[in-house]
Amino acid sequence: HIIMIRKSEISLLKANLLSLLLFAVVAGVLIPLFSWIHPEKFMSDMDNTLFYKCIVYMVELMPDTTSTMGNIIIGGIMGGLFGLLYATVVFGFLLLVPHELIHGLTAIVVGKAKWKDLKFGMMWKKCAAYCHCNKPLTVAQYRYFLLMPLVILGIIPSVLSLILGNSLMLLYGMIGITVAIGDIWIAWLLRKEDGSVKVYDHPSTAGYFLFDTDEDFEDIKKELLN
């Protein structure tokens, strides 16, 4: 097959918006499942969660002219959104470092990269952290590079939370899945590519280059310098 050079990248703005949808879907599946498996644990934990406290606080702020049911509905929406935002920010920052480190360690273990081949940083204008591997990988290796944080920080904690009945671990796992939306998107774009095709992680945005030969790789580096 002839690939030559093919470039692809995703919009981080769209990825951030998609993350909200992904969180809603994940929460809509895992929270009812958790409450069904551990009903007593779920109710006792809910009484002490930030979400519940935010809802109570918002209801108390509602004016007396509003009906009781109106207070509950409005307070629930506002409190839930505030609690979700707070939890996402807190857990998001806690997840940033291990998420990117797992990317890097996967490149070392699976892609035989060296520590010097890795670059970590933050794209402040796009509100996104990154780990760039300066060594070309195969598509098969790149899929591991992309999805390992999703598995370790998202899927595994979510499954363990259902087994152990730990609601805090459930929230951590749900957000671990959500923050991997960009990685999931890129892996989806590569779903039909042959695993042996060479890929180079884009150093300054969420994307990649597919190529065939060393000459192609040199052309990619020249393009990035311009």
N, C-alpha and C positions, 0 to 999 in steps of 0.2 A: 504494500500500500504506500501511497505517497502523501505525506502530510504537509511537507514544506514547513511553513510557519503559520500557525493559527493562534490568534490572540482572543481571549475572552475575559470579561470582567463583570462584576455585579455592582449594582447601586447600593451603597451602604444605607442610604436614606430609606429605600424600599425594604432593605433587610431589617432595619429597625422597626418599621411599620409591620412587617410580616411577623416579627418576634412577638408582638402583642397578640396577633391572631393565634400563633403557635402556643403561647402561654394559655390562652383561653381554651384551646382544644385539649392541651395536656391536662390542665386543671379540671376541665369538664369530664375527663376520663378517670384520672387518678384520685381526685378527692372523693367522688362517690364510691369508688372501689375501696378506698381506704376506710371510709365511714361504714361500708357494708361489712368489711372484714373485722374491723376493730370499732364497733359502735360506741361502746362505753369510753374507750380511750379517746376517740374523736371528740365526743361531747365535753369531756373533762378538759381536754387540751384547748378546745375552742374558747372556753371561759377565760383562759389566760393568754390568749393570743393578742397581738397588736391589732389585728383586724377587728376583733370583738371590742376591744377597748376604744378603738377609733370610732366604731359605730355608736357605742354608748355615748361617747363624748359629743359626737355630731348631733345625736338626737337631743341631748341636753341643751345644745345651742339653738335648736329650732325655736322660733317664736311661739308663744302660747296660742296665737290666732290660728296656727296650723293644726289640723286634726291629728289625733294620735297616730293613726295609720300613715298619714302623710309624713309625720316626723320620722317614723320608722323607715319608710321607703327612702326618703331623701337622705336621712342620716346613714342608712345602710349603704346607699350608693356612694355618698361622699366619703364615708369612713372606710369603705372597702377599697375605693380608689386610692385614698391616702395611704392606707396600710400596705396595699400592693406596691405603690410607688416606693415607699420607705423600704420594704423588704427587698424589692428588686435592686435598689441602689446599694443597700448594705451587702446583700449576698453577691450582687454583681461585682462589687469591688473585691470581696473576698475570693471570688472565682477567677478574677482577671489573671493573677499571677500563676496559680496552678494550671489554668487553662492554657496559657501560652507556653509554660514550661513543659507541659505534656506534648504539645506540638513539637517542641524542640527535641525532647528526649525520644520521641517516636522517629523523628528524622535521623537521629543518631543510631538508634537500634535497628530500625527497618531499612533506612536508606543509606546506612554507612557514612553519614555525614560526620564532620568534626565539629567541636564546639565553636571553632572560629568561623564555620560556615553559617552560623546562626546569628540573626540580628533581631533584637527585641525592641519594641518601642510603642509609642502612642500617637495615633493620628487625631490630634485634638480637634481639628475642624470637623472631622467626621465622627468624633466620639467613639473611636474604635481602637483597641489594642491590637498588636500584631506580633507574630513570630515569622520572620522570613528566612527560608533556607536558601542559601546562595548556591547550593549544589543541585544540579538537575536530578530529578527522580523519575522513575517510571510511573505511569498512571496508577498501577497497582500499589506502589509504595506511597504515592501521593494521597490515595484514598485513606490509607491508614493514618497518614499525617493529618488529614482533615478531620477524621471522625473519632480518633482516639479520645479527645477531651469529652466529646458527647457521651461516649460509652462509660468512661471512668467517673466523670463528674455529674452526669445526668442520668443515664439509664441504670447504672448499678446502684446509686443511692436511692433512686425511686423504687426499684425492686426490693432492696433491703428494707426500706421504710414500710412496705406492705407486709413483709415477713415479720419485722420486729415491732411494728406498731409505733414507729417514731415519726410524729408529725413534722418535727423540725427537719428531719432528714428528707421527708417528702417535699417540703418547700424548697430545700436546697437542691434536690434532684430536679424538680420542675424548672427552677431557674437555670440549673446547669444545662438542661435541654434547650431552654429558650435562648440562652446566649450563644448557642452553637448554630443559630439559624444561618449565618453567613457560610459556615463550613458545610452545612447540609445543602445549601443552595448550589455551591460550587461542585460538591460531589454529585448532585443531581445532573448538572450540566455535563459531567464526565461519564454518566452512566452507560453510554453506548460506545465509549472509546475502548480500544484494545488495551489490556493491562501492560503491554510491553512498550507502548508509545512513550516517548520521552516528554517530560513536562518540566517547565521552569516556573516556580512561584514568582508572581509579580512583586517586586520589591517595594512598591509605593502605593499599591491599591489592592483591593480584594479581587484577585484574578490570576491568570496564568497564561503561559505560552506553550503550545504544543509544537514539537519540531522533530525532525528526523536525524539530522547529521550534526557533527561538530561545527561545520561551516554555518549551519542554520543558527546554532547557539551563538556563534560569534556575531552574526547579523543581529540577533536579539540584543546582545550587550551593546552594540553600536547604536541601535534604536533607543535604548534606555539612556544612553549618554547624551543624545541630542535633545 
